[in-house]
Amino acid sequence: MTQPATGQSLLAGLVGPKYDRYYAERWARKNPGWNWAAFFLVILWLAYRKMYFYCVLFILFAVVGHFIQLKLELPSGTGTAVNLITMILFGMYGNHWYQRHITRQSKAIRKLPAHRQAAALARQGGVSWLAVLGILLLFIALQFSLFIATLMVTGIPHRHAIEARGYSHISLASKELPDKTLPPSTHFMPRW
């Protein structure tokens, strides 16, 4: 007969090898302190720690934030500032959020019958490099999609816009630049 998991062993099983070396000591404090991995890696840290619900929230927040920035025509530095604030918040509160996540998981596992706890612990516990890879691939696809969406919202410069700036499509085709410097988005425009 399988023994039910106890408090500390269940937490250690859910967190993995870093529990004894890092998280047990941090979570014993009133303030769990700064987490450098959460600060630098943000969503990758969430995926590695199997906090998938928070990954989805983070992605939704990022996509909505990107479109708000485009629609309100906020300066590009706004996105950088929001990213930095997000990183600081994750560094400050990452340990606390992870503790809450693990505590919720351990309560759910304790409610299971003893014979199902080991399987649930194996499935939900530890870390996931596969999730990190998945998030990286999703991030690349999302960045490409946001790039295409941005081009659709802001528009791609076309011949009339280029000619209105004083450039001709002939000078672009022959790569002879007029006195004015072309904007970077028009350097490799096709001939019309």
N, C-alpha and C positions, 0 to 999 in steps of 0.2 A: 504494500500500500504506500502511495506517495505521501510524503509529509508536506503540509502546507508551508508556504514561504513565510518567513518572519520579517519584521520591519527592516533591519539593517541589511540582511542578506538579500532581501527583495530589492532594496534600493541599489545595492552593489550590482546585482544582476541586471537591473534596468540601465544603469549608467555605463557599466563596463569597467575596464581596468583603471580609468582615471578616478573612480569613486574614492578609493582609499588614499590616493596620492594628492587629490585636489579637492573634489567636491564635498566630501564628508567634513573636512576642516572648514571650508568656506560656508557651508550651509549651517554649521553649528554657531556661527556668528550672527549677531543681530543684523549686520549689514554684510551681505555675501561678497562685496567688493567688486573690483574691476575684472573684466574678462577680455584679455587681448585678442583671443581667437574670435570672439563674437564681434569685437570692434573692427578688426581688419576683414573678416570673411563674411559677416552678416548672414546673407541667405545661404551661403555654403555651410556655415556653422549650423544653421537651423536644419539643413538637410542631413548633415553628418550626424547630428544628435537626434534624428528621426522626429523632428517637430514639424510634421508635414502641414498641419493646419496653419501654422504660422508662416510657412513658406508660401502658401496660397494667398494669405492675407498680404504678405509683403509684395508679391507679384501684382496683385490687384491695386495696391497702394501706388506702386511704381508706375503702372500703366495709366491709371487715372491721373496721377500727378503729372505725367508727361503730357497728356492731352490738355489738362488745365493750363499748363505752362504755354502750350502752343496757342490755345484759344485766347488766353488773356495777353498773349504776346509779351510774356515776362522775359527779362534778360536771361541769357544763357547761364549766367552766374547763379541764378536762383536755384537751378537744379543741383549745382555743385554745393550750394549752401544747405539744401535739404538733405543731400547725401551725407554731408559731414555731420549734420545734426542727428540723422538716423544712426550713423556709426557710433557717435558718442552715446546715444541712448542705449544701443545694444551693448556697448562696453560697460556702461554703468549698471544696467538692469538684466543683462544676459543670464548671469548666475541665478538671479531671483526667478526669472521667467522659466528657466530650465528646472529649477527646484519645484515650482508649481506644476509644471508639466509632468515631472517624474512622480510627484506626490499623487496627482490625479490617476496616473497609470497604476501606481501601486495599490491604491484603494480599489480600483476596478478589478485588478488581478486577485486581490484578497477575497473579493466577493465570489469568485469562481470556485467550483468544487476543487478539492486538492489535486485530483488526477488531471485537471485541465490547466492548472497554474503553470506547470513546467513548460507546456507548449506555448502558452500565452507569453511567458517570460522570454522564451527563445525567439518568438516572433517580434515582440515589441522592444526587447532590451538590446543593449549594446549600441553600436554605431553602424553607419551605412556609407561605405565609399561608393556604392552603386547609386545611391540617391544623390551624392555630390556630382557624379558624372551626369546623371539625368538632369539635374538643375543646370549644370554648365551647358548642356546641349539645348535645353529649353531657353536658357538665357541668350544663347547665340541666335536661335530662331526668333525669339522675341525682339531682340535688337534689330534684326533684319526686318521684321514686320513693322516695328516702330519707324524705321528709316523709310520704308515704302509708304507708310501712312503719313509721315511728315511730308514727304514729297507730294503726296496727293492733296494734303491740306494746304501747303504753302505754294504748290505749283512748281513746275520745272520751267526754267527760262526757255523761251522759244525764240525763233528768228525775229519776230516783231519787237520783243522786249530788248533783244540785243541791238537791233538797229536803232531803237529809240535811244539807246545809250551812246550812239555815235559810232558803232562798230558795224562793219558789213560782213555778210557771210563769206564774201570772197577773201577778205583778210583772215578770217578764221580758218578757211579751208587751206590757204597757202601757208598758214602758221606765221605769217608776217604780222607782227603786232603793231597796231597804230601807236601814236604817242601815248595814249592812255593805257593803263594796265588793265587787262581783262579781269573781271571777278573770277575766282577759282572755279565756280560752277560752270563757266562757259568755255574753258580752255579746250575741251575735247568735244565740242558740239559737232554733230554731223552737218554736211553740206545740204542745203535745201535747193 
